């Protein structure tokens, strides 16, 4: 990770979902200046993502004795979740238990000593928008996944208003990193940039829904990690967007991947299999920028080059294993 030193220093930090994609990147980054504990049940994470300086505990956010397992902490990053629509639709009850009950259980486990809580919400609740989406706009849940994340935001209001807790939710926009990073283990649940790059690099045609004109505000995980760091360091309260404020179509993404790899693989266009599919997203990050001074540093073209870089060396490609 090519970033500056953490703004958060000399804290005992708990990261749930800490062996997962975003969580492990955050844990490794913060461990250079903090005592970091990563809790993960290894459903979507793997301990090998973590550097030696991070203390790993294989636990669930639903465990009754979570407080005894982690002890006193200064900062909580709650990233553990069933993190996609598909996971929730296949088991709505489990989605609620992990994403809502697990959220409350974890906060109750650390609330007495915790100075700041930062948790993952979602940008999916904005629906289809080609205009930038501000946090002030009205939102509603169209899926069980979105409902669970909105429930987190309501419980966060309770903890802020009733307990005076510094607690902030971040609505991430299309976070990505390549399979050469910490997301290969997620397979079909990995970000589309990583999946499409892996397909094209191995001579497969990526499948795009519709005509490929749908757009995303693709945000590199390095920028997300800096945002998480600053949110806790500033002890923010409320809900904030984390994105770039720029959008690219899936067709443009495929073109950039081909350019980076020196390939010319055409996508396959298929009908979208989902009802309520979100076609376009774009972040309004003005509130977060004003609160922290944060701005994204990884432009999408550069991010795609980073995703594709491991494939330019044969030995790197051989080392990338993706679960189906």
HUSUL-V831697 format. One record per residue. N is the residue number from 1. RES is the residue in one small letter. PHI is phi as a letter, one per 20 degrees, with the letter a starting at -180 (none if undefined). NEAR is the number of other C-alpha atoms within 8 Angstrom. D_FIRST is the distance of its C-alpha to the first C-alpha in Angstrom with 1 decimal. Layout:
# HUSUL-V831697
{{N:RES:PHI:NEAR:D_FIRST} {N:RES:PHI:NEAR:D_FIRST}}
This chain:
# HUSUL-V831697
{{1:x:none:4:0.0} {2:x:e:4:3.8} {3:x:c:6:5.9} {4:x:f:4:9.3} {5:x:f:6:10.8} {6:x:f:11:12.0} {7:x:f:7:15.3} {8:x:e:12:16.6} {9:x:c:8:17.8} {10:x:l:7:20.4} {11:x:d:10:20.8} {12:x:e:12:21.5} {13:x:d:13:19.4} {14:x:d:13:20.3} {15:x:c:15:18.1} {16:x:e:14:20.3} {17:x:m:16:18.9} {18:x:f:17:16.4} {19:x:d:16:16.0} {20:x:e:15:15.7} {21:x:f:9:13.2} {22:x:f:11:12.2} {23:x:g:14:13.5} {24:x:f:15:11.5} {25:x:f:13:8.1} {26:x:f:12:10.0} {27:x:f:15:11.8} {28:x:f:12:9.1} {29:x:f:10:7.8} {30:x:f:13:11.5} {31:x:f:11:12.8} {32:x:f:9:12.1} {33:x:c:10:14.9} {34:x:b:12:16.8} {35:x:e:10:18.8} {36:x:d:14:17.1} {37:x:d:15:19.3} {38:x:d:17:18.2} {39:x:d:16:21.3} {40:x:b:18:21.5} {41:x:e:10:24.6} {42:x:m:10:22.6} {43:x:f:5:24.2} {44:x:c:8:21.0} {45:x:d:15:18.6} {46:x:b:9:18.3} {47:x:f:8:17.9} {48:x:f:6:16.1} {49:x:f:10:12.9} {50:x:e:11:12.9} {51:x:f:7:12.4} {52:x:f:5:15.8} {53:x:f:8:15.5} {54:x:e:13:15.7} {55:x:e:8:19.4} {56:x:d:9:20.1} {57:x:c:8:23.3} {58:x:e:8:24.6} {59:x:b:9:26.5} {60:x:d:9:27.5} {61:x:f:14:27.4} {62:x:e:11:31.1} {63:x:f:8:32.0} {64:x:f:6:34.8} {65:x:d:6:33.8} {66:x:f:13:30.1} {67:x:f:11:30.9} {68:x:f:6:32.3} {69:x:f:6:29.3} {70:x:d:9:26.7} {71:x:m:7:28.9} {72:x:f:9:28.5} {73:x:c:13:25.2} {74:x:e:11:24.4} {75:x:c:13:21.9} {76:x:d:15:21.7} {77:x:d:11:19.1} {78:x:d:13:21.2} {79:x:d:12:19.2} {80:x:f:11:21.6} {81:x:a:8:23.7} {82:x:e:10:25.4} {83:x:d:6:23.2} {84:x:b:8:25.3} {85:x:g:10:28.8} {86:x:g:6:29.8} {87:x:f:11:29.1} {88:x:f:14:31.3} {89:x:f:8:34.1} {90:x:f:6:34.5} {91:x:b:8:34.9} {92:x:g:10:35.3} {93:x:f:7:36.5} {94:x:f:8:33.5} {95:x:g:16:31.3} {96:x:f:10:33.1} {97:x:f:10:33.1} {98:x:f:14:29.3} {99:x:f:14:28.2} {100:x:d:13:31.0} {101:x:f:10:32.7} {102:x:f:11:29.4} {103:x:f:12:28.1} {104:x:f:9:31.3} {105:x:f:12:31.5} {106:x:f:13:28.1} {107:x:f:9:28.9} {108:x:f:8:32.3} {109:x:f:9:30.8} {110:x:c:13:28.9} {111:x:g:7:30.8} {112:x:f:6:33.0} {113:x:d:8:30.3} {114:x:f:12:27.4} {115:x:e:9:26.7} {116:x:b:13:24.4} {117:x:c:15:23.6} {118:x:c:14:21.1} {119:x:c:11:21.6} {120:x:e:11:20.8} {121:x:d:12:23.5} {122:x:b:11:23.6} {123:x:e:10:24.3} {124:x:f:7:26.7} {125:x:f:10:29.5} {126:x:f:10:29.9} {127:x:m:8:31.3} {128:x:f:8:31.8} {129:x:b:11:31.1} {130:x:e:8:30.6} {131:x:e:6:30.8} {132:x:g:10:28.1} {133:x:e:11:28.5} {134:x:e:9:28.9} {135:x:f:8:28.7} {136:x:e:4:32.3} {137:x:f:6:33.7} {138:x:f:4:35.6} {139:x:c:6:33.9} {140:x:b:7:35.3} {141:x:e:9:34.3} {142:x:d:8:35.1} {143:x:c:7:33.6} {144:x:f:12:33.3} {145:x:g:12:29.6} {146:x:f:13:29.9} {147:x:f:11:32.8} {148:x:f:12:30.8} {149:x:f:13:28.0} {150:x:f:10:30.8} {151:x:f:9:32.4} {152:x:g:12:29.4} {153:x:f:11:29.7} {154:x:f:8:33.4} {155:x:f:9:32.9} {156:x:f:11:30.3} {157:x:g:9:33.1} {158:x:f:9:35.4} {159:x:f:11:33.2} {160:x:f:12:32.7} {161:x:f:8:36.4} {162:x:e:6:38.1} {163:x:d:7:35.9} {164:x:m:7:34.3} {165:x:e:10:30.8} {166:x:f:11:27.8} {167:x:b:15:26.4} {168:x:c:14:24.3} {169:x:d:14:23.5} {170:x:d:13:20.8} {171:x:e:12:21.9} {172:x:f:13:18.8} {173:x:d:16:19.4} {174:x:l:10:18.4} {175:x:f:11:14.8} {176:x:b:12:13.3} {177:x:a:15:10.8} {178:x:e:14:12.4} {179:x:f:13:14.2} {180:x:f:11:12.0} {181:x:e:7:9.5} {182:x:d:13:11.1} {183:x:c:13:14.1} {184:x:g:14:16.5} {185:x:f:11:18.7} {186:x:e:11:19.7} {187:x:l:11:21.7} {188:x:f:7:23.9} {189:x:e:6:22.2} {190:x:f:10:18.8} {191:x:f:10:18.0} {192:x:f:7:20.3} {193:x:f:12:17.8} {194:x:f:13:16.7} {195:x:f:12:20.3} {196:x:f:11:21.8} {197:x:f:13:19.5} {198:x:f:9:20.4} {199:x:f:11:24.0} {200:x:f:14:24.3} {201:x:f:10:22.6} {202:x:d:6:25.2} {203:x:n:7:28.1} {204:x:e:8:28.6} {205:x:e:10:29.5} {206:x:f:10:27.4} {207:x:e:8:29.6} {208:x:d:11:29.6} {209:x:f:9:31.8} {210:x:m:9:34.6} {211:x:d:7:34.3} {212:x:m:10:30.5} {213:x:e:8:30.9} {214:x:f:9:29.2} {215:x:c:12:26.2} {216:x:c:14:23.0} {217:x:e:15:20.7} {218:x:f:14:17.5} {219:x:c:16:14.5} {220:x:f:12:10.9} {221:x:f:11:9.3} {222:x:f:11:6.7} {223:x:f:12:10.1} {224:x:f:13:11.8} {225:x:f:12:9.8} {226:x:f:11:10.8} {227:x:f:10:14.1} {228:x:f:10:14.7} {229:x:g:13:13.9} {230:x:f:12:16.4} {231:x:f:12:18.9} {232:x:f:13:19.5} {233:x:f:8:19.5} {234:x:e:7:22.1} {235:x:l:11:23.9} {236:x:f:10:24.6} {237:x:c:9:27.2} {238:x:p:8:27.8} {239:x:c:10:26.0} {240:x:c:12:23.5} {241:x:e:16:22.0} {242:x:c:14:18.3} {243:x:b:15:18.2} {244:x:e:13:18.3} {245:x:m:10:22.0} {246:x:c:8:22.2} {247:x:c:11:23.3} {248:x:c:10:23.5} {249:x:f:11:26.0} {250:x:f:12:25.4} {251:x:f:8:27.5} {252:x:f:8:25.2} {253:x:f:10:22.2} {254:x:f:11:24.1} {255:x:f:8:25.1} {256:x:f:10:21.6} {257:x:f:14:20.6} {258:x:f:12:23.8} {259:x:f:9:23.1} {260:x:f:11:19.7} {261:x:e:11:21.3} {262:x:m:6:24.6} {263:x:d:9:26.5} {264:x:b:6:29.1} {265:x:e:9:29.1} {266:x:e:6:31.0} {267:x:f:9:30.3} {268:x:d:8:32.9} {269:x:e:10:34.1} {270:x:c:8:35.3} {271:x:f:6:36.8} {272:x:f:7:34.6} {273:x:e:4:35.6} {274:x:d:5:34.7} {275:x:f:4:36.9} {276:x:m:5:35.2} {277:x:f:6:32.2} {278:x:e:8:30.1} {279:x:e:9:30.2} {280:x:c:11:28.5} {281:x:c:19:25.9} {282:x:a:17:24.9} {283:x:e:15:23.5} {284:x:d:12:25.3} {285:x:d:13:22.7} {286:x:g:6:25.1} {287:x:f:9:25.8} {288:x:f:12:22.2} {289:x:f:10:21.6} {290:x:f:8:24.9} {291:x:e:6:24.1} {292:x:c:9:20.7} {293:x:n:7:20.1} {294:x:f:10:17.0} {295:x:c:7:16.6} {296:x:f:9:14.3} {297:x:d:5:12.3} {298:x:d:10:11.4} {299:x:f:7:14.9} {300:x:f:9:15.9} {301:x:g:7:17.0} {302:x:f:8:13.7} {303:x:f:11:12.0} {304:x:f:12:14.8} {305:x:f:10:14.3} {306:x:f:9:10.8} {307:x:f:14:12.5} {308:x:e:13:15.4} {309:x:g:10:14.0} {310:x:f:10:14.4} {311:x:f:10:18.0} {312:x:f:9:19.0} {313:x:d:8:19.3} {314:x:g:7:22.0} {315:x:f:6:20.7} {316:x:f:11:17.3} {317:x:f:10:19.5} {318:x:f:7:21.7} {319:x:e:6:19.0} {320:x:e:9:18.1} {321:x:d:7:20.6} {322:x:d:9:21.2} {323:x:f:8:23.7} {324:x:f:4:26.4}}
